[in-house]
Amino acid sequence: MLGRGRRGGGSEGGTRAGVPGGYVLRLLVLVLAGATPVRAQLDPVRRQLAQVGYNQPLEGRGPIAAYGFYYRNEPAFRRDDLTLRLALAPVYLDAELGLRDALGAGTDVGVGVAGGGFADSYSELRGGKLRRRESFVGHGAGATLSLYRRLTSAGRIPLHGILRAGARSAFYADGRETADDFVLPDDRATFTLRTGLRWGGQEPLLLPEVALEASAWYEAQLRTPGGRYGFAGDREVETASHLLWVRALFAYTFPRSRHYCALGLSAGTSVDADRFSAHRLGAVLPLVSEFPLTLPGYYYQEISARSFALASALYSLPLDAARRWDVLAYGASALVDYAPGLRQPGHWNSGVGGGITYRSPSGAWLVFLGYGYGIDAIRHDERGANSVALLLQYDFEARKRGAPSSFRPAVSPDTSRALDRALGRD
């Protein structure tokens, strides 16, 4: 998650490397640093989406919580057996070229590249405060090689096995407020190996109409070099960290009433996790990563966990006969064992919220405006925090396929249509 700068002290008046001056420019750069939509298997559905998310705390000074990117999934790219997945932002690129049945029927291979500016930056959040003197900027790039194996061919819901190896280089620089006596970690290479099982799946959409997934994952992260950094070497980069997590989710739209409910449960643990590999929870940014851990009302990635269990729920109902406007309520609660050096009082962190969504008649636009209250978030030595969220999605393919009045998007028959298939609705 990070990059490089000076290795020792300096004068307060010295020139700083890092994000260029001005909050607006920093916001623009980090908003466009990109998110990574789901990558658990090759997606056979053509998609073109533009998505933006932003969370604004109403008290305190947190890290910028935003993303914006153009997402494209192109089956039969150049050849019938190739699939191109692309997430593009002005300062970041994440792409994968997949070859179907490369190693026999049901076994696909994907080669990916990702890199750009600011996505490896690190914000130190401790006790409900953003420690800007201990935060810094990071840039990086890397590549992955993935193997996707469909393990079941019978039944309505598929089971996939995933194996991914990757390498990434990160380069660190001072932020505008990084302390002069704060020594940055060394630039480094990180090698990862991830394996997992995913049953069912979810589309890379803000509110997929139906979804059903259960998955389990293990990831090893090996870094070179490790070593100490910070104030007089008061924190450490582990040379090897191991992460394990599971996720289950359910989303369903009732056909007649158009009421919508979504339930999620995630849990994870780690061995030798440091600040860069800990599980991080906070804010409502559902597409900011492949496995987002959202907590309404909190800063983005406010909570760093060695292990956690997170439950969430959302329910919405239409406000008008045309079913363009919906009102919704949501909440999440997590039991957390904090990462070393980032502990705070209490192990429960919970948040609730509500909002309004609008879907355009064509189905192309989906807009969400919401409010979140972090029940256990620490602000000024007290509990409770407020934030607002804005999420936008534009589906370029909606007009082409003529979205029905219920705004039912095209759904992958191999991934996120699992619930429809289980209930016999397809």
WOPEDA-V325753 format. One line per field, one symbol per residue. ss: DSSP state (a for helix, b for strand, c for the rest). A space follows every 10 residues. Layout:
# WOPEDA-V325753
ss: ???
This chain:
# WOPEDA-V325753
ss: cccccccccc cccccccccc ccaaaaaaaa accccccccc ccccccbbbb bbbbbbbccc ccccbbbbbb bbbbbccccc cbbbbbbbbc cbbbbbbbbc ccccccbbbb bbbbbbcccc cbbbbbccbb bbbbbbbbbb bbbbbbbbbb ccccccccbb bbbbbbbbbb bbbbcccccc cbbccccbbb bbbbbbbbbb bccccccccc bbbbbbbbbb bbbbccbbbb bcccbbbccb bbbbbbbbbb bbbccccccb bbbbbbbbbb bcccccccbb bcbccccccc ccccbccccc ccbbbbbbbb bbbbbbbbcc ccccbbbbbb bbbbbbbbcc cccccccbbb bbbbbbbbbc ccccbbbbbb bbbbbbbbbc cbbbbbbbbb bbbbbccaaa accccccccc cccccccaaa aacccc
